[in-house]
Amino acid sequence: MAKILQAESTLTDRYQTTVPDIVRKTLGLSKRDKICYVINGDGTVTIARSQESEDDPILGSFLDFLAQDMEQNPQHLQPITSQTLDRIQSLVGDVDIDLDAPLSNEDE
């Protein structure tokens, strides 16, 4: 039978706590990592290290909506004309964006 370890922490007045060292080590947590809490049917709570996901649930839902709409209403689909493409390029052609640049505090 596996040995069960127990750790304890205290909530502050702002409902914050420090994750005990043994829990941090067991989960392999570092500063700024996210923790996932699972509330079980019996009232117990399981914590685990959150799995980083590249998937954006909002974007995924929107793309699913678009795919469904295109399937249900193919008559609404229209090719992009060369005029529309020229207009788009005139609006964004000179815009330089670094997708790897960190967001400012204002943008987060």
N, C-alpha and C positions, 0 to 999 in steps of 0.2 A: 504494500500500500504506500502511495506517495505521501511524503511528509507535507503537511499543510502549514504554511507560515501565516502569521497574523501581524498586521501593522495597524497603527491607530494614528489619527491626526485630529486636530481641533478646528472647528469653523470659527472664523473671525466674525466681528460684527457685520462685515460686508459679505458674509457667506463664502469666504475664500478659505482655502486650506493649502498646506504644503503637502505634496505627494511624498510619502515616506521614502527614504533612500532605498529600502529593499524592493519596493514596488517599482521605483524608477529603474533600478538595475534589472529587475526581472523582465520588465516590458521593454527595456532598451531605450528609455526615453531620454531625450536631450532637451535643452531649453528651446522653447517655441514649438515643440511637438504638440500634436493634438491628441486628446484622449477621447475614446468613444465609451459612452455609458449605455449599457443595456439593462433595462428594467424588466426583470423576470416576473412571471405570473405569481410566484410565491412571495413577492415583495423584496427579494434580494436584488442586488445590483451587481453586475459584472462590469469591470472596466478592462479596456484593452487599448493598445496603441492604435490610433486611427490609421487606416490604410490610405495613403495619399492617392487620390484619383485625379487623373487628368480630365475625366469627363465632367462636364458642367451640366447638372441636371436641368437647369433652365434652358440652356441651349439645346440639349437633347430633346426636351419636350417640344420646343419650338420647331426643330427640324422634323420631328415626328408629325407635328401638325401640318407642316408644309407638304411633306410626302403624302399624307392622307388627303389633303386638299387637292393636290395635283392628280392623284389617282381618281378622286371622285368628280373632279371638274376639269378634265383635260381640255375642254373648249376654252378655258381661260388662259391657257399657255400661249405665249406669243414669242417669236424669236426677237432677239435684240437687233435693232436696226443699226446700220453703220452711223446714222445720225445720233442715236442714243449713246453708242459707244464713244463717239467723238465728244459728246457733251460730258460724259462721265470723266474722260481723260482730261478735258479742259478744267474740270473742277478739282481733280485730285492729282493731276500729273506732276505738279511741283511740290507736293507734300512729301516730306521726308520723315518716316516713322521708324524708330528703333524699337522693335517688338521685344527686345531683351532688356531694355532700360527699366529700372525699377520705377514704380509709381511714386509720386510724391505723397506726403501725408495727406494732402488736400484731396488727392484722387482716390485714395484707398477707402 
